[in-house]
Amino acid sequence: MWNINKHYNGPYWGYMYGAEYEDATKPLHHYEVPCAVCRSSQFSTVLMIPARSECYQGWQKAYHGELVSGYYKHNAASQYICLDDNPQTNGTNAIKYGKLTFPVRAQCGSLPCPPYEHNTLLTCVVCLK
């Protein structure tokens, strides 16, 4: 079913890692991040809004939290994730260094300040419609 034993002898490949919380100021530092899939029969659109804690009018809030991503100096692909204010874990806090998640700070320049404030941590909200 998973087809995990497919052979490939080419010269280039990528790796898939588990994710790990990497915020030394939080109790879940070095814990593994569980996979999450959201599905709803009532809503057809899911929207993650960085730097907000409330949804726009007409949208329903699923959850809010802090914006996280990969470390800005790591040479790897990354995406922004809205980490719930009440995160869960599915493992131990053994240091395995898979895909690490770090809090995101606003950087003025291409990002307009105001309304953002330079070097401040960003919140996020996930909204449904």
VOLO-501348 format. One record per residue: residue number from 1; x, y negated, z negated of N, C-alpha, C in turn. Coordinates in Angstrom, 1 decimal, padded with zeros to 4 digits. Layout:
<rs>
NUM, X, Y, Z, X, Y, Z, X, Y, Z .
...
</rs>
This chain:
<rs>
1, 000.8, 001.2, 000.0, 000.0, 000.0, 000.0, 000.9, -001.3, 000.0 .
2, 001.9, -001.3, -000.8, 002.7, -002.5, -000.9, 003.8, -002.6, 000.2 .
3, 004.2, -001.5, 000.8, 005.2, -001.4, 001.8, 006.5, -002.0, 001.4 .
4, 007.0, -001.6, 000.2, 008.2, -002.2, -000.4, 009.5, -001.5, 000.1 .
5, 009.4, -000.4, 000.8, 010.6, 000.3, 001.2, 010.9, 000.1, 002.6 .
6, 010.4, -000.9, 003.3, 010.7, -001.1, 004.7, 012.1, -001.5, 004.8 .
7, 012.8, -000.8, 005.8, 014.2, -001.0, 006.0, 014.5, -002.1, 007.0 .
8, 015.5, -003.0, 006.7, 015.9, -004.1, 007.5, 017.4, -004.1, 007.5 .
9, 018.0, -004.1, 008.7, 019.5, -004.1, 008.7, 020.0, -005.4, 009.3 .
10, 019.2, -006.4, 009.5, 019.6, -007.7, 010.0, 020.6, -008.4, 009.1 .
11, 021.3, -009.4, 009.6, 022.3, -010.1, 008.8, 021.8, -011.2, 007.9 .
12, 020.5, -011.6, 008.0, 020.0, -012.6, 007.1, 018.7, -012.2, 006.4 .
13, 018.5, -012.7, 005.2, 017.3, -012.3, 004.5, 017.1, -013.3, 003.3 .
14, 016.0, -013.3, 002.7, 015.7, -014.1, 001.5, 015.5, -013.2, 000.4 .
15, 015.4, -013.7, -000.8, 015.1, -012.9, -002.0, 013.8, -013.4, -002.6 .
16, 013.1, -012.5, -003.3, 011.9, -012.9, -004.1, 012.3, -012.7, -005.5 .
17, 012.0, -013.7, -006.4, 012.3, -013.6, -007.8, 011.1, -013.8, -008.6 .
18, 011.1, -013.3, -009.8, 010.0, -013.7, -010.8, 010.3, -015.2, -011.2 .
19, 009.4, -015.8, -011.8, 009.6, -017.2, -012.2, 009.8, -017.3, -013.7 .
20, 010.4, -018.3, -014.2, 010.7, -018.4, -015.6, 010.6, -019.9, -016.0 .
21, 009.9, -020.1, -017.2, 009.8, -021.5, -017.7, 011.2, -021.9, -018.2 .
22, 011.6, -023.1, -017.8, 012.9, -023.6, -018.1, 012.8, -025.0, -018.7 .
23, 012.2, -025.1, -019.8, 012.1, -026.4, -020.5, 012.4, -026.2, -022.0 .
24, 013.6, -026.6, -022.3, 014.2, -026.4, -023.7, 013.4, -027.1, -024.8 .
25, 012.5, -028.0, -024.4, 011.7, -028.7, -025.4, 010.4, -027.9, -025.7 .
26, 010.1, -026.8, -025.0, 008.9, -026.1, -025.2, 009.1, -024.7, -025.8 .
27, 008.1, -024.1, -026.5, 008.3, -022.8, -027.1, 008.4, -021.7, -026.1 .
28, 008.0, -021.9, -024.8, 008.1, -020.8, -023.8, 009.4, -020.9, -023.0 .
29, 010.4, -021.6, -023.5, 011.6, -021.7, -022.8, 012.2, -020.3, -022.5 .
30, 012.5, -020.0, -021.3, 013.1, -018.7, -020.8, 012.0, -017.6, -020.7 .
31, 010.8, -017.8, -021.0, 009.8, -016.8, -020.8, 009.4, -016.7, -019.3 .
32, 008.9, -015.5, -018.9, 008.5, -015.3, -017.5, 007.1, -016.0, -017.3 .
33, 006.9, -016.5, -016.1, 005.6, -017.1, -015.7, 004.8, -016.0, -015.0 .
34, 003.6, -015.7, -015.5, 002.7, -014.7, -014.8, 002.2, -015.2, -013.5 .
35, 002.0, -014.3, -012.6, 001.3, -014.7, -011.3, -000.1, -015.1, -011.6 .
36, -000.6, -016.0, -010.8, -002.0, -016.5, -011.0, -002.6, -016.6, -009.6 .
37, -003.8, -016.1, -009.5, -004.6, -016.4, -008.3, -006.0, -016.9, -008.8 .
38, -006.4, -018.0, -008.2, -007.7, -018.6, -008.6, -008.7, -018.3, -007.5 .
39, -009.8, -017.8, -007.8, -010.9, -017.6, -006.8, -012.2, -018.1, -007.4 .
40, -013.0, -018.7, -006.6, -014.3, -019.2, -007.1, -015.3, -019.0, -006.0 .
41, -016.5, -018.5, -006.4, -017.6, -018.3, -005.4, -018.4, -019.6, -005.4 .
42, -018.2, -020.5, -006.3, -018.9, -021.8, -006.4, -018.3, -022.9, -005.7 .
43, -016.9, -022.9, -005.5, -016.2, -024.0, -004.9, -015.4, -023.5, -003.7 .
44, -015.3, -024.4, -002.7, -014.5, -024.0, -001.5, -013.2, -024.7, -001.4 .
45, -013.0, -025.7, -002.2, -011.8, -026.5, -002.1, -011.1, -026.6, -003.5 .
46, -009.8, -026.4, -003.5, -009.0, -026.6, -004.7, -007.9, -027.7, -004.4 .
47, -007.8, -028.7, -005.2, -006.9, -029.8, -005.0, -006.1, -030.0, -006.2 .
48, -004.7, -030.0, -006.1, -003.8, -030.4, -007.2, -003.4, -031.8, -006.9 .
49, -003.6, -032.6, -008.0, -003.3, -034.1, -007.9, -002.1, -034.4, -008.8 .
50, -000.9, -034.7, -008.3, 000.2, -035.1, -009.2, -000.1, -036.4, -009.9 .
51, 000.4, -036.6, -011.1, 000.4, -037.9, -011.8, -001.0, -038.3, -012.2 .
52, -001.9, -037.4, -012.3, -003.3, -037.7, -012.8, -003.6, -036.7, -013.9 .
53, -004.5, -037.0, -014.8, -005.0, -036.1, -015.7, -006.5, -035.9, -015.6 .
54, -007.2, -036.6, -014.7, -008.6, -036.5, -014.5, -008.8, -036.4, -012.9 .
55, -009.9, -035.8, -012.6, -010.3, -035.7, -011.2, -011.0, -036.9, -010.7 .
56, -011.1, -037.1, -009.4, -011.9, -038.2, -008.8, -013.3, -037.9, -009.0 .
57, -014.2, -038.9, -008.9, -015.6, -038.7, -009.0, -016.1, -037.7, -007.9 .
58, -017.0, -036.8, -008.3, -017.5, -035.8, -007.4, -016.7, -034.4, -007.5 .
59, -015.6, -034.4, -008.2, -014.8, -033.2, -008.3, -014.9, -032.7, -009.7 .
60, -014.7, -031.4, -009.9, -014.7, -030.8, -011.3, -013.3, -030.4, -011.6 .
61, -013.0, -030.7, -012.9, -011.6, -030.3, -013.4, -011.5, -028.8, -013.7 .
62, -010.6, -028.1, -013.1, -010.3, -026.7, -013.5, -009.4, -026.7, -014.7 .
63, -008.3, -027.5, -014.7, -007.4, -027.7, -015.8, -006.4, -028.8, -015.5 .
64, -005.7, -029.3, -016.5, -004.7, -030.3, -016.3, -003.4, -029.9, -017.1 .
65, -002.3, -030.5, -016.7, -001.1, -030.1, -017.4, 000.1, -030.9, -017.0 .
66, 001.3, -030.3, -016.8, 002.4, -031.1, -016.4, 002.9, -030.5, -015.1 .
67, 003.4, -031.5, -014.3, 004.0, -031.1, -013.0, 005.4, -030.5, -013.1 .
68, 005.6, -029.3, -012.5, 006.9, -028.7, -012.6, 007.3, -028.3, -011.1 .
69, 008.6, -028.1, -011.0, 009.2, -027.7, -009.7, 010.5, -027.0, -010.0 .
70, 011.2, -026.7, -008.9, 012.6, -026.2, -009.0, 013.5, -027.4, -009.4 .
71, 014.7, -027.1, -009.9, 015.7, -028.1, -010.3, 016.2, -028.8, -009.1 .
72, 016.2, -030.1, -009.2, 016.6, -031.0, -008.0, 018.0, -030.7, -007.4 .
73, 018.9, -030.2, -008.2, 020.2, -029.9, -007.7, 020.4, -028.5, -007.2 .
74, 019.4, -027.6, -007.3, 019.5, -026.3, -006.8, 019.2, -026.2, -005.3 .
75, 020.0, -025.5, -004.6, 019.9, -025.4, -003.1, 018.9, -024.3, -002.8 .
76, 017.7, -024.5, -003.1, 016.6, -023.5, -002.8, 015.3, -024.2, -002.5 .
77, 014.5, -023.6, -001.8, 013.2, -024.1, -001.5, 012.4, -024.2, -002.8 .
78, 011.5, -025.2, -002.9, 010.7, -025.4, -004.1, 009.4, -026.0, -003.7 .
79, 008.5, -025.9, -004.6, 007.2, -026.6, -004.5, 006.7, -027.1, -005.8 .
80, 005.8, -028.1, -005.8, 005.3, -028.6, -007.0, 004.2, -027.7, -007.5 .
81, 004.1, -027.4, -008.8, 003.1, -026.6, -009.4, 002.5, -027.3, -010.6 .
82, 001.2, -027.3, -010.8, 000.6, -027.9, -011.9, 000.5, -026.8, -013.0 .
83, 001.4, -026.9, -014.0, 001.5, -026.0, -015.1, 000.4, -026.3, -016.2 .
84, -000.5, -025.4, -016.4, -001.5, -025.7, -017.4, -000.9, -026.1, -018.8 .
85, -001.6, -027.0, -019.4, -001.1, -027.4, -020.8, -001.1, -026.3, -021.8 .
86, -001.8, -025.2, -021.5, -001.8, -024.0, -022.3, -001.3, -022.9, -021.5 .
87, 000.0, -022.9, -021.2, 000.6, -021.8, -020.3, 000.6, -020.5, -021.0 .
88, 000.6, -019.4, -020.2, 000.7, -018.1, -020.6, 002.0, -017.5, -020.2 .
89, 002.4, -016.3, -020.8, 003.6, -015.6, -020.3, 003.2, -014.1, -020.3 .
90, 004.0, -013.4, -019.5, 003.7, -011.9, -019.4, 005.0, -011.1, -019.8 .
91, 005.9, -011.7, -020.4, 007.2, -011.0, -020.7, 007.8, -011.5, -022.0 .
92, 009.1, -011.4, -022.0, 009.9, -011.8, -023.2, 010.7, -013.0, -022.8 .
93, 011.4, -013.5, -023.8, 012.2, -014.7, -023.4, 013.7, -014.3, -023.1 .
94, 013.9, -013.2, -022.5, 015.2, -012.8, -022.1, 015.6, -013.7, -020.9 .
95, 016.8, -014.1, -020.9, 017.3, -015.1, -019.9, 017.6, -014.3, -018.6 .
96, 016.7, -014.3, -017.6, 016.9, -013.6, -016.4, 017.2, -014.5, -015.2 .
97, 016.9, -015.8, -015.3, 017.2, -016.7, -014.3, 016.7, -016.3, -012.9 .
98, 015.4, -016.2, -012.8, 014.8, -016.0, -011.5, 014.5, -017.3, -010.9 .
99, 013.3, -017.6, -010.5, 012.9, -018.9, -010.0, 012.5, -019.7, -011.2 .
100, 013.3, -020.8, -011.5, 013.2, -021.6, -012.7, 012.2, -022.8, -012.4 .
101, 011.4, -023.1, -013.4, 010.5, -024.2, -013.3, 011.0, -025.3, -014.3 .
102, 011.0, -026.5, -013.8, 011.5, -027.7, -014.6, 010.4, -028.8, -014.6 .
103, 010.3, -029.6, -015.7, 009.4, -030.7, -015.6, 009.8, -031.7, -014.5 .
104, 008.9, -032.4, -013.9, 009.2, -033.3, -012.8, 009.1, -034.8, -013.4 .
105, 010.1, -035.5, -013.0, 010.2, -037.0, -013.4, 010.0, -037.8, -012.1 .
106, 009.3, -038.9, -012.3, 009.1, -039.9, -011.2, 010.4, -040.6, -010.8 .
107, 010.7, -040.7, -009.6, 011.9, -041.4, -009.1, 011.5, -042.5, -008.1 .
108, 011.6, -043.8, -008.6, 011.2, -044.9, -007.8, 012.1, -045.0, -006.5 .
109, 011.6, -045.6, -005.5, 012.3, -045.7, -004.2, 011.3, -045.4, -003.2 .
110, 011.3, -044.2, -002.6, 010.2, -043.8, -001.7, 008.9, -043.7, -002.4 .
111, 009.0, -043.4, -003.7, 007.8, -043.3, -004.6, 007.5, -044.8, -005.1 .
112, 006.4, -045.4, -004.9, 006.2, -046.7, -005.3, 006.1, -046.9, -006.8 .
113, 006.8, -047.9, -007.4, 006.7, -048.2, -008.8, 006.5, -049.7, -008.9 .
114, 005.4, -050.2, -009.6, 004.3, -049.3, -010.0, 003.5, -048.8, -008.9 .
115, 002.6, -047.9, -009.1, 002.0, -047.5, -010.3, 002.8, -046.5, -011.1 .
116, 003.8, -045.8, -010.5, 004.6, -044.9, -011.2, 005.7, -045.6, -012.1 .
117, 006.2, -045.0, -013.1, 007.3, -045.5, -013.9, 008.5, -044.6, -013.7 .
118, 009.6, -045.3, -013.4, 010.8, -044.5, -013.1, 011.2, -043.6, -014.3 .
119, 011.6, -042.4, -013.9, 012.1, -041.4, -014.9, 011.1, -040.9, -015.9 .
120, 009.8, -041.1, -015.7, 008.9, -040.6, -016.7, 008.3, -039.2, -016.2 .
121, 008.0, -038.4, -017.1, 007.4, -037.1, -016.7, 006.0, -037.2, -016.2 .
122, 005.7, -036.4, -015.2, 004.4, -036.5, -014.5, 003.5, -035.4, -014.9 .
123, 002.2, -035.9, -015.1, 001.1, -034.9, -015.4, 000.6, -034.4, -014.1 .
124, -000.5, -033.7, -014.2, -001.2, -033.2, -013.0, -002.6, -032.7, -013.4 .
125, -003.4, -032.6, -012.4, -004.8, -032.0, -012.6, -005.1, -031.2, -011.4 .
126, -005.8, -030.1, -011.6, -006.3, -029.2, -010.6, -007.9, -029.4, -010.5 .
127, -008.4, -029.8, -009.4, -009.8, -030.1, -009.2, -010.5, -029.2, -008.2 .
128, -011.8, -029.0, -008.4, -012.6, -028.1, -007.6, -013.7, -028.9, -006.9 .
129, -014.1, -028.5, -005.7, -015.3, -029.1, -005.1, -015.9, -028.1, -004.1 .
</rs>
